[in-house]
Each structure stands twice: as C-alpha cells, then as structure tokens.
Amino acid sequence: MADSKEAAQVMSITIYPLKSCRGISVPEAALSSTGFRWDRQWIVVNSKGRACTQRVEPSLALIEVELPNEAFSEGWEPNPSSFLVIRAPGMDVLKVPLAEPSEVANGVSVWEWSGSALDEGDEASKWFSKYLGKPSRLVRFNEVSQSRPTDPNYAPGYKIKFNDAYPFLLISQKSLDVLNEQLKEPVSINRFRPNILIDGSNPFCEDLWKDVKIGENTFHSTELCYRCKVPTINQETAEAGSEPSETLMKFRSDKVLKTNKKPQGRVSK
C-alpha cells in the first residue's frame, strides 16, 4: 500500500447485486472492468425510469438477495437453472433467471446517466410494485450496448454499472471504530455499504493512500466517498435517524477536511 508503512488486511468482501438492497458476503470475487462481477448489476426503477434507492425507499434495506455460490468464481457462466433469488418480509420468493432477458427498458436513469437497460419482466415488476406500493420495474445493466463512465476529473477512462460513482468502495474497520467510540449507539459497517473492508491500519490513514495493492491487483484511490442519508438508515429495520451523520459532520465533513476549498457541508467517510 502506497503512502503507508503498515500492512492492512482484507477482512471481508461484499457484493450488492441489487442496488440499495442487502449485500452478499463472499470469500472471493471475480473482477471485471466495471468492478466486482454482479455488483450493482440490477436496480429497481419507478414509473419514470428513475432508480429507486434507500434515500427515498428505505424499505429496500430489508430485501435479501442470493446468487449461486459458484457465481463468484472466475469464469463461471449461468445456466438455465441459475437464478437471482430475492426475498423480503411479507413477500413470496422471487426468482429471476440469470440468463439475460431480451426485453429492453428505455429511459432508465441513475444520477446524471440515462440510457436503456434489460427489463426483467412483468413478474418481477409486479413483485416490486407490490412491495414498494407503487409502479416499479426490475432492470439489469446492459453491458453490451451501454457505457457509464466515471467522473473524468478523478478516474478518467473507467466505467461503472449502477454504482453511484466508482467501481469499488473501501472502508477501514479502525476508522469505523473511532466513529463508534463517539456515538451513543454504535453502528454496523453495513450502514456504509463497502465492497472491501480492511483492518490493521491506523484510523483514517486510508485518506492519503494513492494505491492499494491486494494480491496481484492494484486499486487506484480516487477521492473520499461523500455520504448521503443511507448511513442513517438502520439496515436491519429500515428506520432512519440522525446518526451517524450528525457526529460525522463534526470531524469528517469537508469543512474540516478540506479547509482550503469552499465547503459544501458534505460528509466524507
């Protein structure tokens, strides 16, 4: 790891196949040009094609997803009996074939990006519409026809699927420990939804890392992650509060970390 004499260890890898829903902890994950394979491959969209996330629909936090264990192995390809399995309180189990659908949904948008995606069909649409109480559809990123570039100011030449900004999010356990020491009620790491959790380094020293080498792979650090309201949502109950954002604002906001720039009141973690 550049700019650090310490050797941190990877404690866990988490993949979030369905954006804003629960993740899957895996012992290994195949890399692709857009991040971990299967990560943020699917999203739920509303009647206007806009992505649904926990920011507006916190009940998405209660949706569990499952993929075949072998799906995370290098080179694995789905067969007709391979499914994305989706569960939620009060709902029947939904099985979505991993074989790519042929129907296309146009007018799909995530943040500044808009394009088309693969439509997972009416059964999935009815399931999510019932669960969320409003017209919804499940769509899959179309890697054949669509391209979603990362911010060229920070990561020129890279692409993502339905991630918010970048292919990977790395968080340090020691940094979370410092935060929890200041909270009345500690929060779990799942509030921050990282792909890679590391331990063994000093708190927040990852702020200064330029490159992170894990095995034979080198990950380039781009910028700190600006946090939205999702960390305030309890991932076990889908209930929102004011923490940990209130505490983070006191020592992790851009007003504190970037005193040489015009502050925007955003939290970095």
C-alpha positions as CSV (number, residue, x, y, z in Angstrom):
1,M,0.0,0.0,0.0
2,A,1.5,3.3,-1.1
3,D,2.0,6.1,1.4
4,S,1.7,3.7,4.4
5,K,4.3,1.6,6.1
6,E,1.5,-0.5,7.6
7,A,0.2,-3.7,6.0
8,A,-3.6,-3.8,6.3
9,Q,-5.6,-7.0,5.7
10,V,-8.8,-7.6,3.8
11,M,-11.4,-8.6,6.4
12,S,-14.4,-9.0,4.1
13,I,-15.7,-8.6,0.5
14,T,-19.3,-7.7,-0.1
15,I,-21.2,-7.6,-3.3
16,Y,-24.5,-5.8,-3.8
17,P,-26.2,-7.4,-6.9
18,L,-29.4,-5.3,-6.5
19,K,-28.6,-1.7,-5.8
20,S,-29.7,-0.4,-2.4
21,C,-30.6,-3.9,-1.2
22,R,-28.7,-6.1,1.2
23,G,-25.2,-7.3,0.2
24,I,-23.7,-10.8,-0.1
25,S,-20.5,-11.5,1.8
26,V,-18.2,-13.7,-0.3
27,P,-14.8,-15.3,0.3
28,E,-13.7,-14.3,-3.3
29,A,-15.0,-12.3,-6.1
30,A,-14.2,-12.0,-9.8
31,L,-13.0,-8.7,-11.1
32,S,-14.4,-7.0,-14.2
33,S,-13.7,-3.7,-15.9
34,T,-16.6,-2.2,-14.0
35,G,-15.9,-3.5,-10.5
36,F,-16.7,-6.9,-8.9
37,R,-18.8,-9.1,-11.1
38,W,-22.5,-8.9,-10.3
39,D,-22.1,-5.8,-8.1
40,R,-24.9,-3.3,-8.8
41,Q,-25.9,-5.3,-11.8
42,W,-29.6,-4.7,-11.1
43,I,-31.7,-1.7,-10.0
44,V,-35.4,-1.1,-9.3
45,V,-36.8,1.9,-11.2
46,N,-40.1,3.8,-10.8
47,S,-42.7,4.6,-13.4
48,K,-40.4,7.3,-14.8
49,G,-37.4,5.0,-15.1
50,R,-35.6,6.7,-12.2
51,A,-33.5,4.5,-9.9
52,C,-35.1,3.7,-6.6
53,T,-32.7,3.7,-3.7
54,Q,-32.8,3.8,0.1
55,R,-32.7,7.5,0.0
56,V,-36.3,7.5,-1.0
57,E,-37.4,3.9,-0.3
58,P,-35.6,2.8,2.9
59,S,-37.6,-0.5,2.9
60,L,-35.2,-1.7,0.2
61,A,-32.8,-2.3,3.1
62,L,-34.9,-5.3,4.1
63,I,-34.6,-7.1,0.7
64,E,-32.2,-10.0,0.7
65,V,-30.7,-11.3,-2.5
66,E,-28.9,-14.6,-3.2
67,L,-26.8,-15.9,-6.1
68,P,-25.3,-19.3,-6.6
69,N,-22.1,-19.7,-4.7
70,E,-20.2,-20.6,-7.8
71,A,-21.4,-17.3,-9.4
72,F,-18.5,-15.5,-7.7
73,S,-15.8,-17.8,-9.2
74,E,-13.6,-16.7,-12.1
75,G,-15.0,-17.7,-15.4
76,W,-18.4,-19.0,-14.2
77,E,-21.3,-18.7,-16.6
78,P,-25.0,-19.1,-15.7
79,N,-27.1,-22.0,-17.0
80,P,-30.9,-22.3,-17.3
81,S,-31.3,-23.3,-13.6
82,S,-29.3,-20.3,-12.3
83,F,-31.3,-17.6,-10.6
84,L,-31.0,-14.3,-8.6
85,V,-33.2,-15.1,-5.6
86,I,-35.0,-12.2,-3.9
87,R,-36.7,-12.2,-0.5
88,A,-38.5,-9.6,1.5
89,P,-40.7,-9.5,4.6
90,G,-44.3,-10.5,3.7
91,M,-43.5,-11.4,0.2
92,D,-43.2,-14.6,-1.8
93,V,-39.8,-15.6,-3.0
94,L,-38.9,-14.1,-6.4
95,K,-36.6,-16.0,-8.8
96,V,-35.0,-14.0,-11.6
97,P,-33.2,-16.1,-14.3
98,L,-29.5,-15.1,-14.6
99,A,-29.8,-15.7,-18.4
100,E,-30.1,-12.2,-19.9
101,P,-33.6,-11.1,-20.9
102,S,-34.4,-9.9,-24.4
103,E,-36.7,-7.1,-23.5
104,V,-35.3,-3.6,-23.3
105,A,-36.4,-0.8,-20.9
106,N,-35.6,2.7,-22.3
107,G,-35.4,5.9,-20.3
108,V,-33.6,4.4,-17.3
109,S,-31.7,7.0,-15.3
110,V,-29.2,6.9,-12.4
111,W,-27.9,10.3,-11.2
112,E,-26.7,12.1,-14.4
113,W,-26.7,9.0,-16.6
114,S,-29.6,7.9,-18.7
115,G,-29.9,5.1,-21.2
116,S,-31.5,1.7,-21.7
117,A,-31.4,-1.5,-19.6
118,L,-32.6,-5.0,-19.8
119,D,-36.1,-5.5,-18.4
120,E,-36.6,-8.5,-16.1
121,G,-40.2,-8.9,-17.0
122,D,-43.7,-8.5,-15.6
123,E,-43.5,-11.0,-12.7
124,A,-40.6,-9.0,-11.2
125,S,-42.4,-5.8,-11.9
126,K,-45.5,-7.0,-10.0
127,W,-43.4,-8.2,-7.1
128,F,-41.6,-4.9,-6.6
129,S,-44.7,-2.8,-7.3
130,K,-46.5,-4.7,-4.5
131,Y,-43.6,-4.4,-2.1
132,L,-43.0,-0.7,-2.6
133,G,-46.6,0.2,-3.1
134,K,-46.1,1.9,-6.4
135,P,-45.4,1.0,-10.1
136,S,-41.8,-0.4,-10.3
137,R,-39.7,-2.5,-12.6
138,L,-36.5,-4.5,-12.1
139,V,-33.9,-3.9,-14.8
140,R,-30.4,-5.1,-15.4
141,F,-27.4,-3.1,-16.7
142,N,-26.8,-3.9,-20.4
143,E,-23.1,-4.1,-20.7
144,V,-23.3,-4.9,-24.4
145,S,-25.0,-1.7,-25.6
146,Q,-24.5,0.8,-22.6
147,S,-21.5,2.5,-21.1
148,R,-21.4,4.6,-18.0
149,P,-18.1,6.5,-17.4
150,T,-16.8,7.5,-14.1
151,D,-16.0,11.2,-13.3
152,P,-13.2,12.1,-15.7
153,N,-11.8,14.6,-13.1
154,Y,-10.9,11.7,-10.8
155,A,-11.0,8.4,-12.7
156,P,-10.7,9.1,-16.4
157,G,-11.2,6.1,-18.7
158,Y,-13.0,3.9,-16.1
159,K,-16.6,2.7,-16.3
160,I,-19.3,1.5,-13.8
161,K,-22.7,-0.2,-13.9
162,F,-25.3,1.1,-11.5
163,N,-22.8,2.2,-8.8
164,D,-23.2,5.7,-7.5
165,A,-19.7,6.9,-8.6
166,Y,-16.9,4.3,-8.8
167,P,-16.3,0.6,-9.2
168,F,-15.2,-0.1,-5.6
169,L,-15.7,1.3,-2.1
170,L,-13.1,0.6,0.5
171,I,-13.6,1.2,4.3
172,S,-11.4,0.7,7.3
173,Q,-12.6,-1.1,10.4
174,K,-10.3,1.1,12.5
175,S,-11.9,4.2,11.1
176,L,-15.4,2.8,12.0
177,D,-14.1,2.0,15.5
178,V,-13.2,5.7,16.0
179,L,-16.6,6.8,14.9
180,N,-18.4,4.3,17.1
181,E,-16.4,5.5,20.2
182,Q,-18.2,8.8,19.7
183,L,-21.7,7.5,19.2
184,K,-24.2,6.7,21.9
185,E,-25.2,3.6,19.9
186,P,-22.5,2.0,17.7
187,V,-23.4,1.4,14.1
188,S,-22.6,-1.6,11.9
189,I,-20.3,-1.4,8.9
190,N,-23.3,-2.3,6.7
191,R,-24.6,1.3,7.1
192,F,-21.8,2.4,4.8
193,R,-22.1,-0.5,2.2
194,P,-18.5,-1.0,1.4
195,N,-17.2,-3.6,-1.1
196,I,-13.9,-4.1,0.7
197,L,-13.4,-3.9,4.5
198,I,-9.9,-3.7,5.7
199,D,-8.3,-3.8,9.2
200,G,-4.9,-3.4,10.6
201,S,-4.1,0.2,9.6
202,N,-4.4,3.4,11.6
203,P,-7.8,5.1,11.6
204,F,-8.4,7.3,8.5
205,C,-4.9,6.8,7.1
206,E,-6.6,5.5,4.0
207,D,-7.5,9.2,3.3
208,L,-3.9,9.6,2.0
209,W,-3.5,6.3,0.1
210,K,-2.9,6.7,-3.7
211,D,-2.8,3.0,-4.5
212,V,-4.0,-0.1,-2.7
213,K,-2.5,-3.5,-3.7
214,I,-4.5,-6.6,-2.8
215,G,-2.8,-9.7,-4.1
216,E,-1.8,-9.1,-7.7
217,N,-4.3,-6.3,-8.2
218,T,-3.7,-2.6,-7.7
219,F,-6.6,-0.4,-6.9
220,H,-6.2,3.4,-7.6
221,S,-7.6,5.7,-4.9
222,T,-9.7,8.5,-6.4
223,E,-11.4,10.5,-3.8
224,L,-13.2,10.2,-0.4
225,C,-16.7,9.0,-0.5
226,Y,-19.3,11.7,0.2
227,R,-22.1,10.2,2.2
228,C,-25.8,10.6,1.6
229,K,-28.6,9.8,4.1
230,V,-28.2,6.0,3.7
231,P,-25.8,5.6,6.7
232,T,-28.5,7.0,8.9
233,I,-30.8,4.1,7.9
234,N,-30.7,1.0,10.2
235,Q,-30.1,-1.8,7.8
236,E,-31.9,-4.3,10.0
237,T,-35.1,-2.3,10.5
238,A,-35.1,0.2,7.6
239,E,-35.7,3.0,10.1
240,A,-33.8,6.3,9.7
241,G,-32.3,8.5,12.4
242,S,-29.9,11.4,12.6
243,E,-26.7,9.4,13.4
244,P,-24.0,8.7,12.4
245,S,-24.2,11.7,10.1
246,E,-24.5,14.3,12.9
247,T,-21.4,13.1,14.5
248,L,-19.5,12.7,11.2
249,M,-20.2,16.3,10.4
250,K,-18.2,17.4,13.4
251,F,-15.0,15.8,12.3
252,R,-15.3,14.3,8.8
253,S,-17.1,17.0,6.8
254,D,-15.4,18.9,4.0
255,K,-15.4,21.9,6.3
256,V,-12.9,20.1,8.5
257,L,-11.0,18.0,6.0
258,K,-10.8,20.5,3.1
259,T,-10.2,23.8,4.7
260,N,-8.6,25.2,1.5
261,K,-11.7,24.7,-0.5
262,K,-15.2,26.1,-0.4
263,P,-17.2,23.9,1.9
264,Q,-20.3,22.2,0.7
265,G,-21.3,20.7,4.1
266,R,-20.8,17.1,2.9
267,V,-19.7,14.2,5.0
268,S,-16.7,12.1,3.9
269,K,-16.1,8.6,5.1
